């Protein structure tokens, strides 16, 4: 069943930022990683899906309804980010208790066990938690609620490395036991590439890639060799990025559709795989050169 469908979705603000052209479909019972640089539109997209923001163009459907002001979407989804706010009149223990009244799939025992495991204080308001503790607590809410659609926006901000690892493991274990649709955004794909099933890459408010993560890992090849040969050969390829040149050699990243015979025929060229994380960096580059060019250009200025 389709849970989310966006067709050329737009959400614009007065400054022009936001979502410009999001076009994708997300099926039920999948974990989708939403990845992009700062300011790419990830949060705007996720808040529009959650019904927090009203679209300004295109179409969006969540559970078959327009999400903005939809009771159905509100009752079946949960959006969590580091700015989630609770009154300090409520302790963390109170918040866990009250969530059990609103979410029919709430697992109070799981919430309690996770809170104890992560050593979270239960008798203080959330403003008294550190940034990492607060996001850990919000993560627990998202896991224990088991909403049909759960949206985690940069859930591990401020967490220690060991806590991040444990949180992602807890998320995966509970998802396998209780499948639902989960969206999780991150600046760092390498943290979640073993967790997610599908990848949605956002750049400049547009969806530029939406594929199963295993296909993303095979999507591109880096080809290195003498600059003249690389240039001649790559003119016939779908080029994703051209990397810096050194001592007469250069590297180009191209879409991968080569057979072993084609690789063998490309003499003096070396083929190497491109990680999913590096691919996302190359596909969202703002310039053709690397950071070294900044210094070389300034030295020649």
C-alpha positions in Angstrom: 0.0 0.0 0.0 1.2 3.5 -0.8 1.6 5.6 2.3 3.2 8.8 0.8 2.9 10.1 -2.7 4.4 13.4 -3.8 3.9 14.7 -7.3 6.0 17.8 -8.1 5.4 18.9 -4.5 6.3 22.5 -3.6 6.4 24.3 -0.3 7.8 27.9 -0.8 8.4 30.6 1.8 8.8 34.3 1.3 12.6 33.9 1.0 12.1 31.2 -1.7 13.6 28.4 0.3 11.8 25.1 0.9 10.6 22.3 -1.4 10.7 23.0 -5.1 10.0 19.7 -6.8 9.6 16.6 -4.7 8.4 13.6 -6.8 8.3 10.1 -5.2 6.2 7.4 -3.7 6.9 5.6 -0.4 5.2 2.2 0.3 4.2 1.0 3.7 6.5 -1.0 6.0 9.8 0.5 4.7 12.6 2.5 6.3 13.5 5.4 4.0 16.6 7.5 4.7 16.2 11.2 3.6 19.6 12.6 3.0 20.8 16.0 1.8 23.1 18.9 2.7 22.1 21.6 5.2 19.4 23.7 3.7 18.4 21.1 1.1 14.8 21.0 2.1 14.7 17.8 4.2 13.0 19.3 7.2 10.5 21.3 5.1 9.6 18.1 3.2 9.1 16.0 6.3 7.0 18.7 8.1 4.8 18.9 5.0 4.4 15.1 5.0 3.5 15.2 8.7 0.8 17.9 8.0 2.7 20.7 9.9 3.0 22.8 6.7 0.6 23.4 3.9 1.8 22.8 0.4 2.0 25.7 -2.1 2.2 23.6 -5.3 2.0 20.2 -6.7 0.3 17.3 -4.9 0.8 15.3 -1.8 -1.1 12.4 -0.3 -0.5 10.6 3.0 -2.7 7.6 3.8 -4.8 8.7 0.9 -5.5 12.2 2.2 -4.0 15.7 2.0 -2.0 15.8 5.3 -2.5 19.4 6.3 -5.3 19.6 8.9 -6.0 15.8 8.4 -7.2 14.0 11.6 -6.3 10.7 9.9 -2.8 11.7 9.3 -2.4 13.2 12.7 -3.7 10.1 14.4 -1.5 7.8 12.4 1.8 9.6 12.3 4.4 11.1 14.6 7.1 13.7 13.7 10.0 14.2 16.1 13.0 16.6 15.9 15.3 18.3 18.3 12.9 21.2 18.6 10.0 19.1 19.9 8.6 20.9 23.0 6.9 19.7 26.1 5.8 21.8 29.1 8.2 21.6 32.0 5.2 21.1 34.2 5.4 17.5 32.9 8.3 15.2 33.9 9.7 12.7 31.4 7.8 10.1 33.4 4.6 12.0 33.0 5.2 12.4 29.2 5.6 8.7 28.8 2.4 8.1 30.7 0.3 10.6 28.7 1.6 9.2 25.4 -0.1 5.9 26.3 -3.4 7.7 26.2 -3.0 9.0 22.7 -1.2 6.2 20.8 -3.1 2.9 20.6 0.1 0.9 19.8 2.1 2.4 22.7 4.4 0.0 24.4 4.9 1.3 27.9 7.2 -1.6 28.9 9.5 -0.9 26.0 9.6 2.9 26.8 10.5 2.1 30.4 13.2 -0.4 29.5 14.8 2.0 27.0 14.7 4.9 29.4 16.4 2.8 32.0 19.0 1.5 29.5 19.9 5.0 28.4 20.0 6.2 32.1 17.5 9.0 31.5 16.2 10.9 34.5 12.5 10.4 34.9 11.6 13.1 37.3 12.6 16.3 35.4 11.2 18.3 32.6 12.8 17.9 29.2 14.4 21.4 29.4 16.7 19.9 32.1 18.0 17.2 29.8 21.2 17.7 27.8 20.8 17.9 24.0 21.8 14.3 23.6 19.5 13.1 26.4 16.6 15.1 25.0 17.0 13.5 21.5 17.4 10.1 23.1 14.1 10.6 24.9 12.3 11.8 21.8 13.7 8.7 20.0 12.2 6.5 22.7 8.8 8.2 22.1 9.0 7.5 18.4 9.9 3.8 19.0 7.4 3.1 21.7 4.4 4.8 20.0 4.8 2.5 16.9 2.8 4.8 14.7 2.1 3.6 11.2 4.2 6.5 10.0 7.1 7.7 12.2 9.3 10.5 11.1 12.7 11.1 12.8 14.3 14.4 11.7 18.0 14.2 12.6 17.3 12.0 15.7 20.8 11.5 16.9 22.0 15.2 17.1 24.0 15.6 20.3 24.2 11.8 21.1 27.4 10.1 21.9 28.7 7.7 19.3 27.8 4.7 21.4 24.3 6.0 22.1 23.7 6.7 18.4 24.7 3.1 17.6 22.4 1.7 20.3 19.5 3.9 19.1 19.8 2.7 15.5 20.0 -0.9 16.7 16.9 -0.5 18.8 15.1 1.1 15.9 15.9 -1.8 13.6 15.1 -4.5 16.1 11.7 -2.9 16.9 11.0 -2.3 13.2 11.6 -6.0 12.4 9.3 -7.0 15.2 6.6 -4.4 14.4 7.0 -3.2 10.8 5.7 0.3 9.9 6.7 3.1 7.7 9.7 5.1 9.0 11.4 8.2 7.6 14.7 9.1 9.0 16.8 12.1 7.9 20.5 12.6 8.3 23.4 14.6 7.0 25.5 11.4 7.3 24.4 8.5 5.2 27.2 6.3 6.4 25.5 6.3 9.8 22.2 4.9 8.5 23.1 3.0 5.3 23.0 -0.4 7.0 19.6 0.5 8.6 17.6 1.9 5.7 16.0 0.1 2.8 15.5 3.0 0.5 17.3 6.3 0.0 15.7 9.6 -0.9 18.3 12.3 -1.8 17.2 15.9 -1.6 19.1 18.8 -3.1 17.9 22.3 -3.5 14.4 21.4 -2.6 14.2 18.7 -5.3 14.2 14.9 -5.1 17.2 13.9 -7.2 17.5 10.2 -6.4 15.1 7.6 -4.9 16.2 4.0 -5.0 16.8 1.0 -2.8 20.0 1.5 -0.9 21.6 -1.6 -2.5 21.1 -0.1 -5.9 22.5 3.2 -4.7 25.7 1.3 -3.7 26.1 0.1 -7.3 24.9 3.3 -9.0 28.2 4.8 -9.9 31.9 4.1 -10.8 35.0 6.2 -10.4 37.2 6.0 -13.4 40.9 7.1 -13.2 43.5 7.4 -15.8 45.5 9.8 -18.0 43.6 13.0 -18.3 43.3 13.0 -22.1 42.0 9.4 -22.2 39.6 10.0 -19.4 38.2 13.1 -21.1 37.8 11.3 -24.4 36.2 8.2 -22.9 33.9 10.1 -20.5 32.4 12.2 -23.3 30.3 9.2 -24.2 29.2 8.5 -20.6 26.7 9.9 -18.1 29.0 12.0 -16.0 28.1 12.7 -12.3 31.2 14.5 -11.2 34.7 15.4 -12.4 37.3 15.3 -9.7 40.6 17.1 -9.4 43.5 16.5 -11.8 47.0 15.6 -10.6 50.2 15.1 -12.5 48.4 14.4 -15.8 45.9 12.0 -14.3 42.2 12.7 -13.5 39.2 10.9 -12.1 35.6 11.1 -13.3 32.5 9.6 -11.6 30.0 8.1 -14.0 26.8 6.2 -13.9 27.6 2.5 -13.7 26.3 0.3 -16.5 29.5 -1.4 -17.6 30.1 -5.1 -18.3 33.4 -6.8 -17.5 34.3 -6.8 -21.3 33.7 -3.0 -21.5 36.0 -2.4 -18.6 38.7 -4.6 -20.1 38.4 -2.7 -23.4 39.0 0.7 -21.7 42.8 0.4 -21.6 44.8 2.4 -19.1 41.7 3.3 -17.2 41.1 2.0 -13.6 37.5 1.4 -12.4 36.6 1.6 -8.7 33.3 1.5 -6.8 31.7 4.6 -5.3 30.1 4.4 -1.9 26.6 5.5 -1.4 27.8 8.3 0.9 30.3 9.6 -1.7 27.7 9.4 -4.4 25.4 11.7 -2.5 28.2 14.2 -2.0 29.1 14.2 -5.8 25.4 14.5 -6.8 24.9 17.6 -4.6 28.2 19.4 -5.3 27.9 23.1 -5.8 31.0 23.4 -8.0 33.1 21.3 -10.4 36.4 21.4 -8.4 37.5 20.3 -5.0 38.5 22.3 -1.9 42.1 22.4 -3.2 40.9 24.7 -6.0 39.9 27.3 -3.4 43.5 27.6 -2.2 45.1 27.3 -5.7 42.8 30.1 -7.0 43.5 32.4 -4.1 47.3 31.9 -4.6 46.9 32.8 -8.2 44.7 35.9 -7.5 
